[in-house]
Amino acid sequence: MTGIPPDAWADAPAPRAQPGGVAGGVLAVSSVNPRYFSVKKGGREKAVYLVGTNLWNNVQDGAGFHSCDRPGPEFSWTAYLDFLRSRRLNFIRAWRWEHFKFKLPPELDTAGPYCVSPQPWPRTGSGKAYDGGPKFDLSTFDQAYFDRLRTRVVKARERGMYVSVMLFEGFCAHMCDSATVTAGHPFDGQNNVNGIDIESIRDYQSDSVPPDVLALQRAYVRKVIDTVGDLDNVLYEVANESWHGSVSWQYDVIRYVKRYEAVRRFSAHPVGMSAIWPDGNDDWLFASPADWIMPGFPAAGHYLHDPPAATGAKVVVSDTDHYAPCAVDAVWAWKSFTRGLNSSQLDCGIGDPARPDPAFDFLEPARYAQGDAGLLARRTDLFAMEPRGDLTSTRYALASPGREYVILQPEKSPRIDVDLAPGTYRVRWFDISTRKWRSANKATVRSPSTKTFTAPFKEPGPTVLYLRTP
């Protein structure tokens, strides 16, 4: 299989275990273990571990799917949800593209240009826009866009999935091909009948946004919240990979979302901030008023090879779009889990059958590994656990010392040394490659000591060792 067209995703194999029912409630940062989100159940917090994969065109038609002159097959949201559920994934990053026509920088993509619709505003203005179509009227909204957004979030909720609604798209506004970086945006003067004319991202995502532009942005944010704010499976993300001058503007958007939710008396949904590109600093994310973050800089790639352990300062969703798009394996998912990170990946290979992408096969182990980690997370006392790489020779462990340990051996070695508290532990091994569990003899530790465990599989590593007291 080299690629799955959208209308074929429904044929994906049925899962062995599935998250049950509708989403379980509005997410909140856990007061018990703030590395994770929680929902309230019977007055108590229940942990929610997020694992997901996302596509550029999962809300709007166009980007990353077909060029302007070659329409692709219609996107099937239902089949997409089936695809995610078959891999036990529960998190969707719902993309927004602000440009109705754009080209990516040539070093990233030589295809395109891409045409994206629908947009939040109707194309009912007189005269022709950049792409030859009618101009936008920014004084009103295209209800079809918001109806589609709500319908897709509702359907995800019915599958037990959480959706991060991306409010703005920052990358293309400063990194797209120079011919389309502003010309393909509705707020460029040639594209609307309202006298709005941004000249660069400084006029759109910075602390010096003109008042008339800011008013339109806030009206749009209010419309999004009015559309999905009553649903319990919603998160918000301010902007994907905006520039370094957007930091204070993003902070203001986060505060505005929280204020407007309070005005509307909606439950407070988590608001997130993602990596600044290309010269960002993750410290800006940790210092933000966001509830959750998607980091990636500086030292791009460290979340791929040796991710930093989550401290609880923010809920961290490690999304590969920011450091290794379409370039992760199964071990990456388990590294993220054992470092206290939620995980999400920008997917490839799912799309147009006329352009099959071998990246689909390459990413399957990572997709399934995310789901496997998510299933184990639901079976552990996740709130009691924290990253404890210091307890093992492999440096990757999530542990509640004396009670429960999840230890990753990322190398092809059968041996794992673990510093254990006294107790009798049930021992189970998971072969990441075959996705098979195997039980071993119980281990009894009479005093604090280092114990060596050897994997029972014929082919060594990578593996997961799961220890738990009865």
N, C-alpha and C positions, 0 to 999 in steps of 0.2 A: 504493500500500500504506500503510495508516494504522495497522496493528497486526498482529502475528503471534501467534496463539494458540500455546501451547506445543506442541500436537500437530502444528503446521504448520512448526515450525522446521526439521525435517529436509528440507524442500523448498527450503531456501536454496541458492543457486548453489554449485557445487563450487569449491574454491579453485584458483588457478593454481599455487600452491606450498604445501606443508604441512610443518609440523614433523614430523620423522620419528620413528616408533616410540614406545616408552614413554619416560617421563621419564628423563633421563640420569644421575641420581644425586642424592644428598642435597646440597642447596644449602649453600654456605658463603660468607661474605664473602671476596671475593678478596684475597689477599695482594699481588697485583700492582697492581690498581686497585680499591680498596675502595668505589668508587661502585657496583660491580656484584657480583652473586652469581657463583659459579663452581661447576663440578662437576669432579671429578678424572677425567681420561681418560689412561690410560697413564702415570700418575705426574705428569701436567701438568694445569694448570688450564685449563678451557674456560669462556669467558664465557657467562652466561645473562642475557639482557635480558628483563625481564618486561613484558608488555602484556596488559591484560585488561579485562573488563567484568563487572559483578556485579549480582545482583538480591536484593531483600530476602527473597524466598521460595525461594531455591535449595537450602535444606536442609529447613526446616520448611514446612508448609502454612499459609497464612494471610496474613501481613502484606504489605500492598501488593498483594494479589491478589484478595481477596474479603472482604466483611464477614461477620459472624457469622451473619446470617440469609440470606445468599445465597452458597452454596458455588460456587466456580468450577471450571473444568475441572481435571482431575488434571495436576500438573506432570510433564513428561517430561524427566528428566535426560539421557537419551540424545539427545533432540532439541536440548537446550540445548548439549551438547558439540558436536554437529554444527554448530550455529549459530556457536559460538565458533571452531571450527576453520576454517569456511568464510571467516572473516575473519582467519585466521592469529594468533589470540589464544591465549596460553599460560598465563594467570594467572586464577585464580578466587578471589574473596574469599567464603568460605563463611559466610553470615550465621547468627547465632544470635539468636533472640528469647527473652528470659527470661520475659516476660509472656505468660500464656496468654490474656489478654483485655486489650485496651488501646485507647485513643483517642489519636491524636497531638494536639498543641496545635492549636487552631482556625486559627491563622495559617498552619499548614503543610498542614492537611488537614481538610476538613469531613466526610469520609466516616467509615466505621467505625461502631461499634467493630469491631476485628479480633480474631479468635480463632485462636490459633496452636497447632499440634500437629504431631508429638509433642513431648513435653518429656522431659528426662533422667530424671524420676522418674515412677513409675506412679501413676495415679489410682485407687487401691484402698482409700483410707481411708473410714471411715464418716462420714456427714454430708455436707452440701452446701457446696461452695466458692462463691466470688463469682459464678461464671457459672451456678450451679445444678447443675454436675456434681459427681462424687465428689471428695473431698479428696485431696491428694497424700500419699504416704508417702515422706518424705525419707530414710528409713533404707536404702532399696534403690534400684536403678536400673531404668528401663524399657529393656530390652535392645533393643527395636525402634528406639529413637532412635539408639543407637550402631551397630547393624547398618546402618541407613540411612546414617549418616555414613561408615562404612568403605566400604560398597559404592560410594558416590558418589566418594570419593577414589580408590579402586582404578580405577574406570572412567575417571576423569580422567587417571590415570597412564598408562593404555593409549593415550591420545590424545596423550601428551607434554605434559600440562598440570600445572602446580603449583597447589596448593590451600592457601590460608591459612585455617586453622581458627580462627574467632572463638570464644574461650573464654567471654567475658561480653559483655553488651550494656549499655552505660552510659547511652546517651541517654535511653531511656524511663524509667529509674529516677529521673531528676530533671527531665525535660523533658516527659513525657507529660501529657495532660490530668489535672488535679488529682483527678478522680474515680477514675482508674485507676492513678495513678503508683505506688502501692504495693498497692492493693486487687486488682490483676490479677496480682500476682506470687506464685509458689508459696510464698515465704518470709513472706508476710503471714499473721498468726495465724489468720485465718478460713479459710485455704486448705490447711492441712496438719494432720496428726494428731500432730506431733512436738513441739509447744510452741514452735516457732520463730516469732518475730513481729518483723519489721523495721518500724520506723516511718518511716524515710526512707532515702535513699541513704547517709547517714552511718553507718547500721548495716550497710551492705552493701559499700560501696566507699570505704573511708577507712582511716586508721591506727588507728581505734578500733572495728574490727569485733569484735563479741562472740565469745568463744572458740568457742561452739557453732556460730555461723554460719561462722566461719573454717574449722572442721573439716569442715563440709559442702562448702564451696567447694573445699578441698584434695582431698577425696575425689572430687569431680567432676572436677577437673583430672587427677588420677591415672587416672581411668576413661577420659578422653579420650585421654591418652597411651598407656594400655594398648591402646586401640582402634586408633589409627593410627600409633603411634610407630615401628613397624617398616617403614613405607612411606617411600620415598625422595622423594616429591613433596610433602611436607608442610612448611608453615610454620605458626607460631602467631601469633595476634594477641590481645592481652590483652582489650581492651574497646573498643567503638566509642563515641567521643565521650562519655566519662564527665565528671564535674564536676571542678573544680580541686582539690577535696579528696581526689581519688583518686590523686594522683601517687605518694606513697610506697607506697600499697597496690599500685599497678601495678608499681612497681619490685620489690616483694616477690614478686608473682606471676611475674614474669620469672625471678627467681633460683630460685624454687621449681620452675618447669618445668625449668630447666637441672639442678638437683640431682636431680630425680626421673628425668630421662632418664639421668643418669649411674648412678643406682642400678639402673635397669632394663637398663643397658648398651646402650641404644639410641644410634644416631648422634645427634649434637647437631643438632637442626633449628633454623633461624633463628626467633627470637622477636621479635615486633614490637610497637610501641606507636603508637597512632593519636591524632589530634588531640583535645585537650581542648575541650569546648564548654560555654558560649559565650565564656567569659572565660579561655581558655587562653593558653599561651605556648609557642611551638615550642622555646624553649630547654630546657624540661623534657624534651622528647623527645630532643634531642641530648645531654643530660646523663644519660640513662637507661642502664641496662645492656642495653637492647634491641640486637639486631643490625640491625634495620631499622625505619624509621619512616614514618608517613603524616602529614605536617604539614599546616598550613592556617591557622595563626594566629601572631602577630597580623597585622593588615592583610589580612583575608580577601579573596581574589581575586587576590593577587599571583601565585599559582601558575597562575592562568588567564591573566592579561594579560602578565606579565613575570616568569616564574619565576626565582628565584635559582639560580645555578649550584651543582650538587652539588660539595662539597669533598672528599668521601671520609670525612668524619667518621662518617657512617652511610650505609648503603644507603637511598636515599629512593625511596619509591613515591608518586608524586603522584596521589592519589585524589580525584576530583571531588566525592565525597560530602561532603567537608569544606569546600568553598569554592564549588562551582558545579555542584550536582547537575542533571544532564540539561540542561546549558547550555553544552556545548563544541562546537568545530568541528575540522576537520582540522588547522588551523594550530596549535591547542593541542597536539596530539600531537607535532608536529614541534618545537615550542618545547621541550617536555619532553625530547625525545630530544637535541636539540642543547645542552641545559643539563645533560646527564648524569643525568637523572631517568628512572627507570622510570615507567610510567603505568598507571593504572587508572581506570575511570569507573563511577559508579553509573548504571545504565541505566534507561531509561524507554521506555514504548511497547510493551514485550514482555509480554504477559499476557492478560488477560481479553478475549475477542472481543466481549463485551457492552459493553465500555467502551474502544473503540479510542482510541489515543492518538497524536496527530500527532507527538509527540516521537520516535516510532520513526524516521520519515523524517529528521527533523532530525539525529539522532545517527549516521546511517549513515556520513557522511563521516568522522566522528571514529573510528568503529570500524575502518573500512578504513585510515585513516591510521595508527592504532596498529599494525595488522598490517604495513603497508608499512614503517614505521620499524623494526619488529622484524625483518623480512626483511633490510633493509639492515644492521642491527646484526650479524646472523649472517654477513654477507659482508665485514665490516670487521675490522680488527685492533682490536677494541673496547678491549682492555686497554691499548693504546698511546695511546689517545685521551683527551682531556680537554676540558672546555668552554674555548673560546678566542674568546669574543666580541670580544676586543680586536683580532683579526686581520682583521675584516671590517666593512664599512660597515653591515651589517644587525644586528650585535651578537649574532647567533645562529650559533655554529659549534662543531663538535666536531672536534678536529684532533690529528694527530700531525705537527707541523710538518716539512715537507720530505718527508713520505711520503704522508699521507692527510688529506683535509678533507671534512667534510660541512657545508655552509653553507645556512642557511635564509634565503630572502627572504620575510618574512611579508606584505609589502605588494604592491600591484599595480604593481610596477615591474620592468622587465626587467633592471635593472642591479645588479650585485654587484661591489664592490671588495674585493680580498683581498690581504693582505700575505703574500707567498710566499717561501719559501726557494728557492735555486737547484735546478733540476731540470727534467725533462720530464714533464708530467702528462697522463694521459688525462682527458678531460673528458666528463662525462655530466650531463644535465639531467633533472629529474623534475618534471612538471607535477602539482601536488597535486590539482587539481580533476579532471583527466581520468585521473590515475594512470598516465600514459604516460612512459616513458623515451625520451630522444633523445641520441644521441652527437654530439659536436662535434669540431672539429679539436684535435689535441694542442696544449698550451701549453708553450713552453720559456721558462724564466726563468734568465738567466745570472748574475744577482746579486740579493741580497735587494731586493725592490721590491714596489710595489703594482700589481697588474694588474686591469684592468677586464674583466668578463665580461658578455655580453649574452645573455639567454635567447632561444632560437630559436623560441619559440611565438608564434602570432598574437595570442593573448590574454595580456596580461602578468600574471604572478604570481597567487597565491603559488607559489614554486618552491623546489626544492632543487638545489643545485650540488654535484656529487660529483667531487672531484679525487683522483687517485691516481698515484703513480709506478709504472712498470712493475715 
